[in-house]
């Protein structure tokens, strides 16, 4: 049984009974591991098991929501880092163009393409 509380309740509520020949035991009792359990006690055990299941489901839902929030935060951080990298690359390209104009009077598009390719490799 998955519910420890229900299992413990059943174990503590079950009692041994001797059935005499010709004596019939009806639905007031249930047979659990060779012992008898009153129907009312069985209903309480089922209620305990249901409560435990509901608590477990609630805990899993809470953990799932927390996990989703962490994942969303991680995605936002990664997205922000990518945007920042793109800004830095754009600044580097502008700095390269300015350097080439000052040092060499201009630049070839192939030089710029090579520079951008090297930026993207890193």
N, C-alpha and C positions, 0 to 999 in steps of 0.2 A: 504494500500500500504506500502511496506517495506521501500522504499526510501523516506526519509523525504524531500530531495531536490526536487524530482520529484513531490511529493504530493503538496508541497508548490508552485511549479511552475504552476501546473495545477490549483490550487485554485486561484492564482493571474492572470492566463491567461484566465480563463473561463469568459464568459459574458452571461447575460440573453438576450434572443431574443423572440420577439413576432412573432408567425407564424400566418399569416392571413389565413382564410379559403381558401382552394384551392391552397395555396402556398406550394411548395415542397422545402425542403432543401436537398441538395445533399452532396456528400462526402467531400466538402470543410470544413465541420464542423463535430464535433463529439459531442454527447450528454453525458455529464458527470454530474451526480447528478442534472439533470434538467437544466443544463446550457450548453452552446455551447462552444466548444474549437476548434480553428482552427487546421487543420491537421498538419501544420508546428509546432505549439506549442506542439501538441501531440508527434510528432517525437522528439522534444527537450526533452520532459519529459521522453521519453523512453531512450534516450541517457544518461540523468542524472541517471536514474535508473540503466542502465548498468554500468556506471562508479562507482556508489555506490557499486554495486554487485562485480565488479572487485576489488575495494579497500578492501572490506570485505574479499574476498577470499585471497587476498595477505596478509592481516593481520592474518588470520587464518593459512596460510601456514607458516608465520614467527613464530607465536606462537608454531606451531607444531614442527618446526625445533629446536627452543629453548628448547622445552620440551624434544625432543630426545637427545639433547646435555646434558641436566641435567641428564636424565636417564642413558646415557652412562657413565657420570662421576660418578654417584652413583654406578653403577655396577663395575666400576674400583676400587673405594674405597673399596667396599665390598670384591672384589676379592683380593685386596692387604691385607686387614685385615685377610682374611682367610689364605693366604700364611704366613703372619706373625704369626698367631696362630699356624700353623703347625710347623714352625721353633721353636717357644717357646716350644711346646710339645716335639719336638725331643730333645731340650736342657734339658728339665726336665727329660726325660727318661734317657739320658746319665748321668745326675747328680744323679738320683736314682741308676743307676747301679754302679757308682763310690762310692757312699755312702755305698751301701750294701757290696761292696768288702772290703772297708776300715773298716767298723764297724763290719761286720759279716763274712768276708772272702769269700763272694759270695752271690748269690741270687737264689731263685727258680724261675722257669719260671711262676709259679702260682702267686708269689709275683709281678713279673713284669706285668703280665696280669691284676692283680687287680689294680695296680698303673695306668696303661694305661686306664683302664675302668673308674677310678675315674677322670682322666684328661678329658676324653671325655664327662663325665656327666656335667662338668662345662662349 
